């Protein structure tokens, strides 16, 4: 998967978990050489990408011969299968995965060397989900502000917790603070994770702190 958070990414995560197919989360900020390295190590048979990465995919296609199929989430990448096409005929005919099957592979940032792929089992993913559900006391009435990348543990753990609790997951392609405030109000989102570089802008942005989207107007019980 090479894409920012979006609804189709969530669909793929859930479907692949059910099928026992390993998801390899590729860093959308990585250099093409790093992506080639990660693909070469994980050896995925399919790459599913956002159309915004059309130029990158064209480069990777020439350098990653082990990939058998390229799928574009929004149908704008040349020579890739449109994502919508694979939804037309997709009967479920597979055994449930085991607890030890590898659910996904998340690569480290590679700041001191090559990125390293951390393999996370189905059991580990479920355990992480329930740990967060318990810690934050999440229920089906909660909704997550999903701006964190799904190739990172902060993003995918929050997604697991949302699915496990039966809550809502609002995907954001980037940390668009105004859009985040709007959806907190319209979709009654109640929790998120904020990192340095985002938390200050989120809490103190002059376009929102005095608006109807300000924290004072959030649903009771909102957690950050």
C-alpha positions in Angstrom: 0.0 0.0 0.0 1.4 3.4 -1.0 -1.2 6.0 -0.1 -2.2 8.6 2.6 -5.1 7.7 4.9 -8.3 7.3 2.8 -11.4 5.1 2.9 -10.0 2.6 0.4 -6.9 2.1 2.5 -9.1 1.2 5.5 -11.1 -1.2 3.3 -7.9 -2.9 2.1 -6.6 -3.3 5.7 -9.8 -4.9 6.8 -10.2 -7.2 3.8 -6.6 -8.3 3.9 -6.8 -9.0 7.6 -9.9 -11.3 6.9 -8.1 -13.0 4.0 -4.8 -13.5 5.8 -3.0 -11.4 3.2 0.0 -9.5 4.6 -0.2 -5.7 4.1 3.1 -3.9 3.5 2.7 -0.3 4.5 5.0 1.9 2.3 6.1 5.3 3.5 4.6 8.0 1.3 7.5 10.3 2.1 10.2 7.8 1.2 12.6 8.3 -1.7 12.0 6.0 -4.7 15.3 4.2 -3.9 14.0 3.5 -0.4 10.7 2.2 -1.8 12.6 -0.1 -4.2 14.5 -1.4 -1.2 11.4 -2.0 0.9 9.5 -3.7 -2.0 12.6 -5.8 -2.7 12.7 -7.0 1.0 9.0 -7.7 1.4 8.5 -9.0 -2.2 4.7 -8.1 -2.4 2.8 -9.5 -5.4 0.6 -6.5 -5.7 1.1 -2.8 -5.1 -1.9 -0.6 -4.5 -1.2 3.1 -4.8 -2.8 6.5 -4.7 -3.0 8.3 -8.1 -0.9 11.1 -6.7 2.1 8.8 -6.9 1.8 8.1 -10.7 5.3 9.3 -11.4 6.7 7.2 -8.6 4.8 4.1 -9.7 6.1 4.5 -13.2 9.6 4.5 -11.8 9.0 1.5 -9.5 7.4 -0.5 -12.2 10.7 -0.6 -14.1 12.7 -1.4 -11.0 10.5 -3.9 -9.2 10.0 -6.9 -11.5 8.7 -9.2 -8.7 5.4 -7.2 -8.5 2.8 -8.9 -10.6 0.0 -6.3 -10.5 -0.3 -2.6 -9.9 -3.6 -1.2 -8.7 -4.5 2.5 -8.6 -7.0 3.7 -6.0 -8.5 6.5 -8.1 -7.9 5.1 -11.6 -5.5 7.8 -12.8 -2.3 5.9 -13.1 -1.5 4.6 -16.6 -1.3 0.8 -17.0 -2.6 0.2 -13.5 -5.8 -1.7 -12.7 -8.5 0.7 -11.3 -9.4 -0.1 -7.7 -13.1 0.0 -8.6 -12.7 -2.9 -11.0 -11.5 -5.3 -8.3 -14.6 -4.6 -6.3 -17.0 -5.7 -9.0 -16.3 -9.5 -8.6 -14.7 -10.3 -5.3 -16.3 -13.4 -3.8 -14.9 -14.3 -0.3 -13.6 -17.9 -0.4 -10.8 -18.2 2.1 -10.1 -19.8 5.4 -9.7 -17.5 8.4 -6.1 -16.6 9.2 -4.3 -18.0 12.2 -3.1 -15.9 15.1 0.5 -16.4 14.0 0.0 -15.2 10.4 1.7 -11.9 9.6 -1.0 -9.2 9.3 1.3 -6.4 8.2 4.8 -5.2 7.8 5.7 -1.7 8.9 9.1 -0.3 8.0 11.3 1.8 10.3 12.3 5.3 9.3 15.8 4.2 8.3 17.5 7.2 9.8 20.6 5.3 10.7 20.6 2.8 7.8 18.2 0.9 5.6 14.6 0.7 6.7 13.8 -2.5 8.6 10.5 -4.3 8.2 8.8 -5.1 11.5 6.4 -8.1 11.0 3.2 -7.9 13.1 1.1 -11.0 13.5 -2.7 -11.1 13.6 -2.6 -11.8 17.3 -0.3 -8.8 17.9 -2.5 -6.5 15.9 -5.6 -7.6 17.9 -3.8 -7.3 21.2 -2.7 -3.7 20.4 -6.2 -2.9 19.4 -7.8 -4.1 22.6 -5.0 -2.4 24.7 -5.9 1.0 23.2 -9.7 0.3 23.6 -9.2 -0.5 27.2 -6.8 2.4 27.9 -9.1 5.1 26.4 -12.3 3.3 27.3 -13.5 3.4 23.7 -17.0 2.3 22.7 -19.1 2.3 19.5 -20.0 5.9 20.2 -16.4 7.1 19.6 -14.9 8.4 16.4 -11.2 8.8 15.5 -9.6 11.8 13.7 -7.5 9.6 11.4 -4.8 11.9 10.0 -1.9 9.7 11.1 -0.3 7.7 8.2 -1.3 4.0 8.1 2.2 2.9 7.4 3.0 4.0 10.9 2.1 2.2 14.2 0.3 5.2 15.5 -2.0 5.1 12.5 -2.7 1.5 12.2 -3.1 0.8 16.0 -5.7 3.6 16.1 -7.5 2.0 13.2 -7.5 -1.4 14.8 -8.8 0.1 18.0 -11.6 1.9 16.1 -12.7 -1.3 14.4 -12.5 -3.4 17.5 -14.7 -0.9 19.4 -17.2 -0.5 16.6 -16.5 3.2 16.3 -16.0 5.6 13.4 -12.8 6.3 11.6 -12.6 9.6 9.6 -9.6 9.4 7.2 -7.6 12.6 6.4 -5.0 12.7 3.6 -3.1 15.2 5.6 -3.3 17.2 8.9 -5.8 19.7 7.6 -6.7 21.4 10.9 -9.8 23.2 9.6 -11.2 20.1 8.0 -10.4 18.1 11.2 -12.4 20.6 13.3 -15.3 20.5 10.9 -15.6 16.7 10.9 -15.2 16.6 14.7 -18.4 18.5 14.9 -20.3 17.0 12.0 -19.4 13.4 12.7 -19.0 13.7 16.5 -15.4 12.5 16.5 -14.1 12.0 20.0 -10.4 11.1 20.0 -7.2 11.4 18.2 -3.4 11.3 18.6 -1.4 14.5 18.1 2.3 14.8 17.5 4.7 17.8 17.8 4.3 20.0 14.8 0.6 19.3 14.7 -0.6 19.7 18.3 0.2 23.4 18.6 -1.4 24.2 15.2 -4.4 22.1 16.1 -5.0 23.7 19.5 -4.0 27.3 18.7 -4.8 27.8 15.0 -6.4 31.3 14.8 -8.8 30.2 12.1 -10.5 27.7 14.5 -10.0 28.7 18.1 -12.7 31.3 18.0 -15.0 29.4 15.6 -17.8 26.9 16.2 -15.2 24.2 15.8 -13.2 25.4 18.9 -12.6 22.8 21.6 -15.3 24.5 23.7 -17.8 23.3 21.2 -16.6 19.7 21.0 -18.8 16.8 22.1 -18.7 16.0 25.8 -16.0 13.4 26.4 -13.8 14.4 23.5 -10.3 13.0 24.1 -6.9 14.0 22.6 
